Amino acid sequence: MQQRAVRTREVLLRAAAEVFDEVGYTRASITSIVDRAGLTAGAVYFHFKSKEGLARAVIHEQAADLQFPQGEPGLQRLIDMTDYLAVEMQQNTLLRAGVRLAVEQNEADLHEYAIYEWWAERFREELVAARARGQLLPSADESAFASLLVAAYTGTQIMSQLSTKRADLPGRISAMWRCLLPALAPADVIRQMTTSATAAEARA
């Protein structure tokens, strides 16, 4: 794809993310998206074919701007990833729009479950590393817990959005981990783990 076409597609994707984030799929229109982008409807139809195509692209590319925490793979990095995502959900429009569309996709009949599987696989990779480091209980199932974590995170961010527009999401994620960790890791491992909330408490 030529550089100009790449830039045009990126502008459209960002504009669509802003509109979807603000009003959702049903209320968004091609007109509002192209007006936000400062382009023409023809550009949308060239790159994405339809509003549905734009929505699918935003869902698939929701993680494009993310720079996940570094550090040794394992349980702490998994916790750090979820803390990082809580902050990004407050300020990253592409991520927020992609998550909103994934949650509300029944309105558009999109059937884009693959993005949930993608997140589950990212989490599972950290759990596999945690297993290799002896951080998990023998009974813990990495794949099952990764899927559970995606579901728990999704529900937690929805409740946070409805309650405080995600202002309290980092704290809710820390509370989520306090509930989940005893089913995943031994007590001595849990004592070594920190979340953004516990780190803030330690600094206070």
Backbone as ProteinMPNN parsed JSONL, in Angstrom:
{"seq_chain_A": "MQQRAVRTREVLLRAAAEVFDEVGYTRASITSIVDRAGLTAGAVYFHFKSKEGLARAVIHEQAADLQFPQGEPGLQRLIDMTDYLAVEMQQNTLLRAGVRLAVEQNEADLHEYAIYEWWAERFREELVAARARGQLLPSADESAFASLLVAAYTGTQIMSQLSTKRADLPGRISAMWRCLLPALAPADVIRQMTTSATAAEARA", "coords_chain_A": {"N_chain_A": [[0.848, -1.188, 0.0], [0.597, 2.209, -0.866], [2.329, 5.026, 0.589], [0.749, 7.328, 0.995], [-1.825, 6.257, 0.877], [-1.707, 4.595, 3.086], [-1.522, 6.486, 5.135], [-3.997, 7.764, 4.822], [-5.772, 5.679, 5.428], [-5.085, 5.316, 8.117], [-5.851, 7.763, 9.26], [-8.621, 7.634, 8.867], [-9.209, 5.363, 10.415], [-8.563, 6.275, 12.993], [-10.337, 8.418, 13.253], [-12.771, 7.063, 13.072], [-12.561, 5.495, 15.373], [-12.732, 7.468, 17.353], [-15.37, 8.398, 16.968], [-16.919, 6.029, 17.285], [-16.229, 5.457, 19.913], [-17.413, 7.571, 21.226], [-20.205, 7.485, 20.58], [-20.996, 4.89, 20.016], [-21.709, 1.952, 17.94], [-24.25, 1.861, 16.59], [-25.276, 4.503, 16.531], [-23.284, 5.844, 15.24], [-22.203, 7.244, 12.125], [-21.298, 7.043, 8.649], [-21.018, 9.574, 7.58], [-20.494, 11.198, 9.861], [-18.045, 10.146, 10.588], [-16.354, 10.604, 8.336], [-16.469, 13.357, 8.295], [-15.181, 13.922, 10.706], [-12.679, 12.952, 10.073], [-11.984, 14.591, 7.998], [-12.127, 13.855, 5.362], [-13.392, 12.141, 2.416], [-16.422, 10.28, 1.729], [-15.85, 8.415, -0.185], [-13.23, 7.653, 0.356], [-13.542, 6.095, 2.626], [-15.029, 3.921, 1.607], [-13.22, 2.908, -0.181], [-11.121, 1.941, 1.43], [-12.334, 0.483, 3.528], [-14.866, -0.408, 2.848], [-17.392, -0.333, 4.202], [-19.38, 0.844, 7.036], [-19.463, -1.247, 8.812], [-17.12, -2.598, 8.103], [-15.223, -0.727, 8.943], [-15.727, -0.796, 11.703], [-14.98, -3.423, 12.321], [-12.254, -3.25, 11.771], [-11.403, -1.444, 13.745], [-11.928, -2.961, 16.036], [-10.159, -5.144, 15.609], [-7.693, -3.856, 15.602], [-7.352, -2.681, 18.044], [-5.323, -2.859, 19.932], [-3.132, -1.654, 18.834], [-1.625, 0.6, 19.577], [-0.483, -0.024, 21.959], [2.062, -0.474, 24.404], [3.299, -2.876, 25.985], [4.144, -3.662, 29.418], [7.58, -4.193, 30.264], [9.996, -6.594, 31.466], [10.49, -9.623, 33.402], [8.866, -12.463, 32.099], [5.816, -13.757, 33.463], [3.838, -14.083, 36.479], [3.814, -11.563, 37.814], [4.273, -9.813, 35.67], [1.971, -10.263, 34.192], [0.025, -9.2, 35.92], [0.958, -6.566, 35.899], [0.456, -5.945, 33.22], [-2.346, -5.881, 33.18], [-2.819, -3.768, 34.926], [-1.636, -1.715, 33.461], [-3.312, -1.702, 31.206], [-5.633, -0.781, 32.415], [-5.062, 1.906, 32.875], [-4.589, 2.722, 30.239], [-7.133, 2.37, 29.173], [-8.367, 4.606, 30.087], [-7.334, 6.646, 28.566], [-6.647, 5.976, 25.942], [-7.948, 6.148, 22.925], [-8.348, 4.464, 20.68], [-8.056, 1.873, 21.746], [-10.126, 1.948, 23.653], [-12.39, 2.346, 22.034], [-12.294, 0.031, 20.463], [-12.705, -1.917, 22.412], [-15.257, -1.173, 23.318], [-16.798, -1.638, 20.996], [-16.39, -4.386, 20.707], [-17.725, -5.332, 22.942], [-20.325, -4.422, 22.476], [-21.052, -5.618, 20.123], [-23.149, -7.238, 19.249], [-25.187, -5.571, 18.506], [-24.503, -4.845, 15.967], [-24.274, -7.2, 14.711], [-21.75, -8.456, 14.405], [-20.085, -10.559, 15.293], [-17.414, -10.972, 16.273], [-15.515, -12.736, 17.82], [-12.894, -13.436, 17.935], [-11.13, -11.491, 18.89], [-11.335, -11.611, 21.644], [-10.225, -14.098, 22.068], [-7.655, -13.533, 21.255], [-6.741, -11.765, 23.273], [-6.945, -13.527, 25.435], [-4.97, -15.362, 24.759], [-2.663, -13.767, 24.968], [-2.635, -13.36, 27.724], [-2.476, -16.003, 28.577], [0.087, -16.753, 27.766], [1.713, -15.431, 29.613], [0.936, -16.767, 31.898], [1.798, -19.363, 31.358], [4.535, -18.909, 31.454], [4.663, -18.203, 34.134], [3.992, -20.641, 35.292], [6.265, -22.136, 34.607], [8.067, -20.927, 36.247], [7.328, -21.765, 38.697], [5.201, -20.463, 39.946], [2.497, -20.938, 40.072], [-0.422, -22.6, 41.394], [-0.712, -26.189, 41.611], [-3.217, -27.02, 40.718], [-4.091, -25.054, 39.018], [-5.263, -24.012, 35.861], [-3.891, -22.915, 32.998], [-4.983, -22.053, 30.479], [-7.758, -22.005, 30.978], [-7.857, -20.162, 33.08], [-6.879, -17.887, 31.815], [-8.931, -17.309, 29.981], [-10.981, -16.825, 31.809], [-9.934, -14.553, 33.027], [-10.034, -12.661, 30.964], [-12.819, -12.436, 30.719], [-13.485, -11.539, 33.315], [-12.089, -9.125, 33.414], [-13.313, -7.722, 31.339], [-15.964, -7.458, 32.298], [-15.427, -5.995, 34.631], [-14.386, -3.574, 33.651], [-16.606, -2.607, 32.31], [-18.431, -2.154, 34.416], [-16.981, -0.187, 35.76], [-16.939, 1.85, 33.835], [-19.67, 2.511, 33.702], [-20.058, 3.385, 36.285], [-18.062, 5.35, 37.032], [-17.017, 6.404, 34.716], [-14.687, 5.063, 34.181], [-12.807, 6.1, 35.918], [-12.217, 4.885, 38.319], [-11.101, 2.514, 37.557], [-8.401, 1.368, 37.766], [-8.271, 0.806, 40.559], [-10.394, -0.993, 40.808], [-9.423, -3.103, 39.274], [-7.278, -3.937, 40.823], [-8.72, -4.879, 43.035], [-10.058, -6.959, 41.786], [-7.924, -8.71, 41.29], [-7.23, -9.369, 43.917], [-9.29, -11.04, 44.562], [-9.006, -13.096, 42.679], [-6.377, -14.137, 42.753], [-5.906, -16.01, 44.959], [-6.956, -18.39, 43.95], [-5.181, -19.051, 42.065], [-2.408, -18.869, 42.682], [0.162, -19.842, 45.084], [0.23, -18.842, 48.574], [2.691, -17.696, 49.401], [3.751, -16.799, 47.01], [1.814, -14.964, 46.209], [2.188, -12.971, 48.114], [4.42, -11.722, 47.163], [3.602, -10.33, 44.972], [2.585, -7.275, 43.371], [0.173, -4.706, 42.792], [-0.97, -1.804, 40.951], [-2.438, -0.36, 42.79], [-1.639, -1.387, 45.314], [1.022, -0.685, 45.218], [0.825, 2.089, 45.223], [-0.256, 2.466, 47.749], [1.903, 1.628, 49.29], [3.717, 3.633, 48.781], [2.521, 5.767, 49.979]], "CA_chain_A": [[0.0, 0.0, 0.0], [1.393, 3.414, -0.951], [2.402, 5.758, 1.85], [-0.415, 8.206, 1.12], [-2.979, 5.415, 1.19], [-1.535, 4.151, 4.474], [-1.878, 7.62, 5.996], [-5.446, 7.969, 4.731], [-6.411, 4.613, 6.202], [-4.841, 5.569, 9.536], [-6.704, 8.891, 9.655], [-9.989, 7.118, 8.937], [-9.311, 4.459, 11.558], [-8.561, 7.081, 14.218], [-11.595, 9.164, 13.301], [-13.826, 6.1, 13.386], [-12.421, 5.134, 16.783], [-13.269, 8.571, 18.158], [-16.834, 8.435, 16.86], [-17.455, 4.822, 17.923], [-16.03, 5.601, 21.354], [-18.347, 8.577, 21.744], [-21.641, 7.231, 20.395], [-21.282, 3.49, 19.744], [-21.844, 1.563, 16.537], [-25.553, 2.145, 15.997], [-25.463, 5.94, 16.317], [-22.222, 6.362, 14.372], [-22.528, 7.258, 10.699], [-20.17, 7.306, 7.758], [-20.888, 11.031, 7.46], [-19.816, 11.741, 11.04], [-16.658, 9.674, 10.58], [-15.567, 11.31, 7.319], [-16.351, 14.747, 8.744], [-14.136, 13.939, 11.734], [-11.398, 12.695, 9.414], [-11.701, 15.599, 6.985], [-11.972, 13.153, 4.094], [-14.646, 11.905, 1.711], [-16.983, 8.942, 1.893], [-15.161, 7.535, -1.119], [-12.037, 7.112, 1.008], [-14.0, 5.009, 3.497], [-15.431, 2.759, 0.818], [-12.017, 2.346, -0.803], [-10.294, 1.234, 2.412], [-13.063, -0.357, 4.485], [-16.087, -0.886, 2.183], [-18.641, -0.031, 4.901], [-19.24, 1.138, 8.468], [-19.14, -2.522, 9.452], [-15.701, -2.844, 7.881], [-14.502, 0.164, 9.852], [-15.872, -1.304, 13.068], [-14.146, -4.624, 12.447], [-10.857, -2.819, 11.813], [-11.15, -0.863, 15.069], [-11.866, -4.087, 16.974], [-8.947, -5.932, 15.382], [-6.477, -3.066, 15.808], [-7.488, -1.942, 19.295], [-4.083, -2.904, 20.711], [-2.033, -1.199, 17.98], [-0.808, 1.633, 20.221], [-0.059, -0.457, 23.29], [3.444, -0.874, 24.671], [3.116, -3.632, 27.215], [5.27, -3.584, 30.36], [8.71, -5.094, 30.093], [10.262, -7.368, 32.669], [10.514, -11.07, 33.247], [7.527, -13.041, 31.932], [5.302, -14.466, 34.619], [2.631, -13.588, 37.127], [3.878, -10.121, 38.052], [4.098, -9.084, 34.414], [0.552, -10.345, 33.85], [-0.649, -8.185, 36.739], [1.373, -5.26, 35.374], [-0.264, -5.734, 31.965], [-3.732, -5.488, 33.451], [-2.755, -2.412, 35.476], [-1.343, -0.836, 32.324], [-4.528, -1.601, 30.406], [-6.597, 0.052, 33.14], [-4.701, 3.302, 32.6], [-4.802, 2.961, 28.814], [-8.571, 2.482, 28.932], [-8.771, 5.963, 30.434], [-6.76, 7.675, 27.695], [-6.344, 5.463, 24.61], [-9.237, 6.114, 22.234], [-8.449, 3.288, 19.813], [-8.317, 0.729, 22.621], [-11.451, 2.098, 24.262], [-13.397, 2.125, 20.997], [-12.274, -1.382, 20.106], [-13.335, -2.661, 23.504], [-16.694, -0.888, 23.295], [-17.405, -2.344, 19.868], [-16.367, -5.823, 20.99], [-18.767, -5.603, 23.937], [-21.647, -4.091, 21.941], [-21.083, -6.045, 18.727], [-24.42, -7.854, 18.864], [-25.994, -4.543, 17.854], [-24.124, -4.779, 14.556], [-24.183, -8.571, 14.204], [-20.379, -8.573, 13.916], [-19.569, -11.892, 15.637], [-15.95, -10.892, 16.305], [-15.043, -13.337, 19.07], [-11.453, -13.688, 17.857], [-10.36, -10.535, 19.681], [-11.291, -12.137, 23.007], [-9.246, -15.189, 22.044], [-6.333, -12.905, 21.158], [-6.374, -11.315, 24.615], [-6.751, -14.707, 26.276], [-3.668, -15.946, 24.438], [-1.631, -12.909, 25.57], [-2.607, -13.651, 29.157], [-2.035, -17.391, 28.769], [1.541, -16.793, 27.612], [2.31, -15.048, 30.893], [0.647, -17.832, 32.858], [2.713, -20.468, 31.041], [5.825, -18.509, 32.025], [4.52, -18.295, 35.59], [4.061, -22.069, 35.615], [7.662, -22.556, 34.503], [8.791, -20.341, 37.377], [6.785, -22.316, 39.928], [4.371, -19.449, 40.589], [1.085, -21.306, 40.047], [-0.87, -23.791, 42.097], [-0.814, -27.362, 40.729], [-4.573, -27.147, 40.182], [-4.411, -23.943, 38.116], [-5.281, -24.311, 34.429], [-3.496, -21.665, 32.37], [-5.927, -21.635, 29.437], [-9.044, -21.685, 31.592], [-7.738, -18.927, 33.849], [-6.732, -16.776, 30.869], [-10.274, -16.981, 29.495], [-11.69, -16.222, 32.936], [-9.396, -13.212, 33.244], [-10.617, -11.794, 29.932], [-14.214, -12.193, 31.084], [-13.522, -10.725, 34.53], [-11.622, -7.783, 33.072], [-14.36, -7.093, 30.531], [-17.05, -7.063, 33.189], [-14.958, -4.968, 35.559], [-14.277, -2.273, 32.984], [-17.967, -2.139, 32.026], [-18.963, -1.588, 35.657], [-16.254, 1.049, 36.03], [-17.419, 2.849, 32.884], [-21.013, 2.936, 34.101], [-20.017, 4.009, 37.606], [-17.199, 6.538, 37.153], [-16.356, 6.622, 33.42], [-13.416, 4.35, 34.326], [-11.865, 6.771, 36.817], [-11.827, 3.966, 39.391], [-10.759, 1.208, 36.991], [-7.211, 0.75, 38.377], [-8.614, 0.248, 41.865], [-11.244, -2.169, 40.606], [-8.582, -4.196, 38.787], [-6.563, -4.446, 41.994], [-9.683, -5.669, 43.805], [-10.274, -8.183, 41.02], [-6.795, -9.612, 41.537], [-7.298, -9.882, 45.29], [-10.251, -12.147, 44.549], [-8.604, -14.175, 41.78], [-5.059, -14.711, 43.019], [-5.888, -17.217, 45.801], [-7.284, -19.575, 43.156], [-4.163, -19.197, 41.028], [-1.022, -18.935, 43.147], [0.365, -20.09, 46.518], [0.234, -17.64, 49.407], [4.003, -17.054, 49.426], [3.903, -16.096, 45.732], [0.903, -13.815, 46.233], [2.782, -11.918, 48.938], [5.458, -11.041, 46.383], [2.982, -9.621, 43.861], [2.073, -5.932, 43.63], [-0.655, -4.056, 41.784], [-0.786, -0.353, 40.999], [-3.048, 0.139, 44.02], [-0.795, -1.721, 46.459], [2.24, 0.113, 45.099], [0.485, 3.444, 45.659], [-0.399, 2.421, 49.205], [3.238, 1.508, 49.872], [4.393, 4.93, 48.666], [1.811, 6.783, 50.783]], "C_chain_A": [[0.887, 1.243, 0.0], [1.291, 4.221, 0.343], [1.193, 6.667, 2.051], [-1.657, 7.413, 1.496], [-2.913, 4.915, 2.627], [-1.946, 5.26, 5.432], [-3.38, 7.859, 5.998], [-6.19, 6.923, 5.549], [-6.266, 4.866, 7.701], [-5.72, 6.711, 10.051], [-8.149, 8.431, 9.805], [-10.184, 6.222, 10.151], [-9.398, 5.247, 12.858], [-9.858, 7.869, 14.354], [-12.754, 8.243, 13.661], [-13.766, 5.702, 14.852], [-13.001, 6.222, 17.676], [-14.794, 8.57, 18.145], [-17.463, 7.217, 17.53], [-17.331, 4.911, 19.446], [-17.071, 6.54, 21.955], [-19.806, 8.126, 21.686], [-21.987, 5.766, 20.142], [-21.527, 3.228, 18.271], [-23.142, 2.067, 15.919], [-25.71, 3.618, 15.648], [-24.374, 6.557, 15.448], [-22.668, 6.305, 12.914], [-21.262, 7.488, 9.89], [-19.939, 8.806, 7.639], [-20.134, 11.617, 8.642], [-18.346, 11.334, 11.069], [-15.826, 10.434, 9.555], [-15.441, 12.788, 7.666], [-15.244, 14.876, 9.785], [-12.754, 13.778, 11.098], [-11.004, 13.796, 8.438], [-11.47, 14.991, 5.616], [-13.337, 12.961, 3.442], [-15.139, 10.488, 1.978], [-16.297, 7.949, 0.964], [-13.921, 6.906, -0.511], [-12.411, 5.956, 1.93], [-14.283, 3.759, 2.676], [-14.247, 2.121, 0.096], [-11.259, 1.462, 0.183], [-11.069, 0.205, 3.235], [-14.393, -0.901, 3.961], [-17.38, -0.436, 2.856], [-18.341, 0.385, 6.34], [-18.884, -0.132, 9.227], [-17.661, -2.849, 9.292], [-14.83, -1.979, 8.766], [-14.549, -0.362, 11.284], [-14.999, -2.532, 13.288], [-12.668, -4.24, 12.549], [-10.507, -2.234, 13.179], [-11.062, -1.968, 16.125], [-10.535, -4.816, 16.838], [-7.683, -5.18, 15.774], [-6.495, -2.29, 17.117], [-6.201, -1.88, 20.101], [-2.893, -2.308, 19.968], [-1.097, -0.214, 18.675], [-0.176, 1.175, 21.533], [1.419, -0.834, 23.317], [3.446, -1.567, 26.026], [4.347, -3.544, 28.113], [6.347, -4.61, 30.045], [8.923, -5.862, 31.399], [10.165, -8.849, 32.394], [9.098, -11.615, 33.103], [7.095, -13.812, 33.176], [4.128, -13.744, 35.242], [2.672, -12.086, 37.367], [3.689, -9.339, 36.755], [2.65, -9.157, 33.939], [-0.244, -9.303, 34.634], [-0.317, -6.786, 36.223], [0.653, -4.94, 34.063], [-1.682, -5.254, 32.224], [-3.798, -4.105, 34.092], [-2.537, -1.39, 34.36], [-2.588, -0.633, 31.464], [-5.579, -0.73, 31.086], [-6.327, 1.532, 32.899], [-4.959, 3.634, 31.134], [-6.285, 3.097, 28.475], [-9.092, 3.876, 29.266], [-8.34, 6.981, 29.39], [-6.521, 7.241, 26.248], [-7.656, 5.245, 23.847], [-9.4, 4.868, 21.372], [-8.745, 2.037, 20.637], [-9.738, 0.783, 23.162], [-12.56, 1.823, 23.252], [-13.461, 0.662, 20.597], [-12.942, -2.246, 21.151], [-14.842, -2.427, 23.506], [-17.387, -1.65, 22.17], [-17.447, -3.849, 20.108], [-17.47, -6.205, 21.967], [-20.158, -5.442, 23.329], [-21.887, -4.686, 20.552], [-22.367, -6.75, 18.313], [-25.343, -6.859, 18.172], [-25.742, -4.514, 16.35], [-24.005, -6.156, 13.921], [-22.787, -8.859, 13.65], [-19.761, -9.948, 14.175], [-18.041, -11.93, 15.612], [-15.43, -11.425, 17.642], [-13.523, -13.475, 19.097], [-10.643, -12.722, 18.705], [-10.282, -10.979, 21.139], [-10.282, -13.282, 23.101], [-7.824, -14.639, 21.978], [-5.86, -12.446, 22.53], [-6.119, -12.508, 25.535], [-5.388, -15.345, 26.012], [-2.534, -15.099, 24.994], [-1.498, -13.222, 27.062], [-2.077, -15.062, 29.42], [-0.517, -17.503, 28.667], [2.242, -16.428, 28.919], [2.083, -16.126, 31.951], [1.521, -19.059, 32.609], [4.098, -20.162, 31.602], [5.792, -18.594, 33.546], [4.593, -19.744, 36.052], [5.511, -22.548, 35.613], [8.496, -22.03, 35.669], [8.26, -20.836, 38.72], [5.869, -21.371, 40.672], [2.896, -19.839, 40.695], [0.803, -22.529, 40.908], [-0.936, -24.973, 41.132], [-2.175, -27.477, 40.049], [-4.924, -26.076, 39.154], [-4.287, -24.385, 36.66], [-5.026, -23.005, 33.679], [-4.521, -21.169, 31.344], [-7.266, -21.215, 30.032], [-8.967, -20.372, 32.36], [-7.592, -17.724, 32.924], [-8.087, -16.346, 30.323], [-11.104, -16.317, 30.588], [-11.23, -14.789, 33.159], [-9.933, -12.229, 32.21], [-12.055, -11.437, 30.297], [-14.316, -11.281, 32.304], [-13.112, -9.288, 34.236], [-12.694, -7.035, 32.283], [-15.499, -6.603, 31.413], [-16.652, -5.944, 34.129], [-14.883, -3.608, 34.885], [-15.651, -1.726, 32.607], [-18.566, -1.492, 33.274], [-18.288, -0.265, 35.99], [-16.711, 2.17, 35.105], [-18.783, 3.392, 33.302], [-20.988, 3.736, 35.398], [-19.268, 5.338, 37.614], [-16.519, 6.923, 35.844], [-14.897, 6.157, 33.477], [-12.395, 5.072, 35.205], [-11.37, 5.834, 37.908], [-11.363, 2.61, 38.864], [-9.485, 0.612, 37.579], [-7.502, 0.121, 39.733], [-9.475, -0.993, 41.751], [-10.428, -3.366, 40.108], [-7.759, -4.782, 39.933], [-7.477, -5.312, 42.853], [-9.982, -6.99, 43.106], [-9.162, -9.189, 41.294], [-6.813, -10.169, 42.955], [-8.26, -11.063, 45.382], [-9.735, -13.349, 43.762], [-7.312, -14.876, 42.189], [-5.08, -15.951, 43.915], [-6.241, -18.501, 45.059], [-6.191, -19.908, 42.15], [-2.778, -19.506, 41.575], [-0.947, -19.243, 44.638], [0.486, -18.774, 47.287], [1.584, -16.933, 49.391], [4.285, -16.305, 48.126], [3.03, -14.842, 45.723], [1.508, -12.663, 47.023], [3.851, -11.132, 48.189], [4.878, -10.17, 45.265], [2.512, -8.231, 44.291], [1.185, -5.495, 42.473], [-0.416, -2.558, 41.879], [-1.343, 0.219, 42.295], [-2.173, -0.164, 45.233], [0.512, -0.94, 46.416], [1.992, 1.546, 45.567], [0.345, 3.507, 47.174], [0.966, 2.371, 49.885], [3.983, 2.839, 49.835], [3.782, 5.975, 49.58], [2.378, 6.879, 52.196]], "O_chain_A": [[1.833, 1.324, 0.784], [0.316, 4.119, 1.087], [0.67, 6.764, 3.161], [-2.448, 7.846, 2.333], [-3.935, 4.821, 3.306], [-2.633, 5.01, 6.423], [-3.971, 8.125, 7.045], [-7.128, 7.247, 6.278], [-7.209, 4.657, 8.465], [-6.268, 6.63, 11.151], [-8.824, 8.802, 10.766], [-11.202, 6.309, 10.837], [-10.21, 4.929, 13.727], [-10.413, 7.973, 15.448], [-13.616, 8.605, 14.462], [-14.802, 5.583, 15.506], [-13.689, 5.923, 18.653], [-15.43, 8.722, 19.188], [-18.439, 7.356, 18.267], [-18.228, 4.487, 20.174], [-17.549, 6.317, 23.067], [-20.562, 8.355, 22.63], [-23.168, 5.428, 20.061], [-21.551, 4.15, 17.455], [-23.126, 2.643, 14.832], [-26.225, 3.949, 14.58], [-24.53, 7.68, 14.97], [-23.423, 5.414, 12.524], [-20.285, 8.053, 10.381], [-18.795, 9.259, 7.601], [-19.237, 12.44, 8.461], [-17.498, 12.1, 11.526], [-14.713, 10.864, 9.859], [-14.422, 13.41, 7.365], [-14.462, 15.826, 9.751], [-11.782, 14.394, 11.536], [-9.832, 13.926, 8.086], [-10.718, 15.531, 4.804], [-14.323, 13.557, 3.875], [-14.378, 9.616, 2.395], [-16.179, 6.769, 1.295], [-13.589, 5.761, -0.818], [-11.692, 4.96, 2.012], [-13.826, 2.668, 3.016], [-14.271, 0.928, -0.204], [-10.807, 0.372, -0.17], [-10.519, -0.835, 3.599], [-14.983, -1.779, 4.59], [-18.369, -0.18, 2.169], [-17.205, 0.292, 6.803], [-18.097, -0.097, 10.173], [-17.021, -3.322, 10.23], [-13.813, -2.439, 9.284], [-13.538, -0.371, 11.987], [-14.352, -2.662, 14.327], [-11.92, -4.836, 13.324], [-9.429, -2.502, 13.71], [-10.21, -1.91, 17.012], [-9.861, -5.077, 17.835], [-6.711, -5.787, 16.225], [-5.732, -1.338, 17.281], [-6.004, -0.944, 20.876], [-1.757, -2.441, 20.423], [0.101, -0.196, 18.39], [0.587, 1.921, 22.146], [1.946, -1.432, 22.378], [3.577, -0.929, 27.071], [5.464, -3.371, 27.625], [6.067, -5.732, 29.623], [8.11, -5.777, 32.319], [9.806, -9.274, 31.296], [8.22, -11.271, 33.895], [7.912, -14.438, 33.85], [3.499, -12.896, 34.609], [1.674, -11.4, 37.149], [3.014, -8.31, 36.748], [2.153, -8.203, 33.34], [-1.088, -8.607, 34.07], [-1.194, -5.928, 36.122], [0.283, -3.791, 33.824], [-2.163, -4.33, 31.568], [-4.732, -3.347, 33.831], [-3.176, -0.338, 34.329], [-2.879, 0.487, 31.044], [-6.33, -0.022, 30.415], [-7.259, 2.319, 32.738], [-5.486, 4.701, 30.819], [-6.648, 3.861, 27.58], [-10.148, 4.277, 28.777], [-8.911, 8.07, 29.323], [-6.216, 8.086, 25.406], [-8.378, 4.28, 24.096], [-10.479, 4.278, 21.339], [-9.597, 1.232, 20.258], [-10.463, -0.211, 23.133], [-13.545, 1.155, 23.564], [-14.545, 0.11, 20.412], [-13.658, -3.192, 20.824], [-15.619, -3.367, 23.675], [-18.447, -2.24, 22.377], [-18.423, -4.511, 19.755], [-18.079, -7.268, 21.843], [-21.063, -6.223, 23.623], [-22.835, -4.292, 19.874], [-22.645, -6.848, 17.118], [-26.179, -7.242, 17.354], [-26.635, -4.202, 15.562], [-23.678, -6.276, 12.74], [-22.646, -9.43, 12.568], [-18.991, -10.442, 13.352], [-17.447, -12.819, 15.0], [-14.964, -10.661, 18.487], [-12.931, -13.616, 20.168], [-9.574, -13.086, 19.196], [-9.27, -10.748, 21.801], [-9.572, -13.413, 24.098], [-6.902, -15.203, 22.568], [-4.719, -12.7, 22.913], [-5.176, -12.492, 26.327], [-4.729, -15.813, 26.941], [-1.532, -15.648, 25.451], [-0.391, -13.333, 27.589], [-1.324, -15.285, 30.367], [0.097, -18.27, 29.408], [3.243, -17.043, 29.287], [2.944, -16.364, 32.797], [1.939, -19.721, 33.559], [4.757, -21.041, 32.158], [6.768, -19.005, 34.174], [5.19, -20.04, 37.088], [5.932, -23.277, 36.511], [9.513, -22.623, 36.029], [8.701, -20.368, 39.77], [5.757, -21.453, 41.895], [2.123, -19.136, 41.346], [1.672, -23.375, 41.122], [-1.194, -24.776, 39.945], [-2.27, -27.977, 38.928], [-5.953, -26.18, 38.486], [-3.323, -25.05, 36.282], [-5.851, -22.093, 33.72], [-4.882, -19.992, 31.347], [-7.837, -20.197, 29.642], [-9.892, -19.561, 32.306], [-8.124, -16.653, 33.215], [-8.363, -15.152, 30.215], [-11.84, -15.365, 30.328], [-12.043, -13.91, 33.447], [-10.251, -11.088, 32.545], [-12.46, -10.279, 30.197], [-15.134, -10.361, 32.33], [-13.716, -8.346, 34.749], [-12.95, -5.857, 32.532], [-15.945, -5.462, 31.286], [-17.446, -5.043, 34.398], [-15.27, -2.6, 35.475], [-15.846, -0.511, 32.587], [-19.142, -0.407, 33.197], [-18.942, 0.672, 36.449], [-16.856, 3.313, 35.538], [-19.015, 4.6, 33.256], [-21.791, 4.649, 35.591], [-19.767, 6.334, 38.137], [-15.552, 7.684, 35.852], [-14.005, 6.777, 32.899], [-11.227, 4.685, 35.227], [-10.238, 5.964, 38.373], [-11.242, 1.657, 39.634], [-9.481, -0.583, 37.876], [-7.029, -0.978, 40.022], [-9.304, -1.944, 42.514], [-10.707, -4.507, 40.476], [-7.567, -5.997, 40.001], [-7.06, -6.361, 43.344], [-10.142, -8.021, 43.76], [-9.424, -10.374, 41.504], [-6.446, -11.325, 43.169], [-8.062, -11.973, 46.187], [-9.995, -14.493, 44.135], [-7.172, -16.082, 41.989], [-4.322, -16.884, 43.649], [-5.863, -19.588, 45.495], [-6.263, -20.927, 41.462], [-2.049, -20.314, 40.999], [-1.882, -18.941, 45.38], [0.805, -17.732, 46.714], [1.633, -15.703, 49.371], [4.981, -15.29, 48.134], [3.468, -13.781, 45.277], [1.356, -11.503, 46.642], [4.15, -9.994, 48.549], [5.595, -9.359, 44.678], [2.092, -8.033, 45.431], [1.416, -5.866, 41.322], [0.268, -2.095, 42.791], [-0.79, 1.172, 42.842], [-1.981, 0.7, 46.088], [1.052, -0.574, 47.46], [2.842, 2.146, 46.225], [0.77, 4.474, 47.807], [1.168, 2.992, 50.928], [4.774, 3.145, 50.727], [4.436, 6.959, 49.926], [1.899, 7.68, 53.0]]}, "name": "protein", "num_of_chains": 1, "seq": "MQQRAVRTREVLLRAAAEVFDEVGYTRASITSIVDRAGLTAGAVYFHFKSKEGLARAVIHEQAADLQFPQGEPGLQRLIDMTDYLAVEMQQNTLLRAGVRLAVEQNEADLHEYAIYEWWAERFREELVAARARGQLLPSADESAFASLLVAAYTGTQIMSQLSTKRADLPGRISAMWRCLLPALAPADVIRQMTTSATAAEARA"}
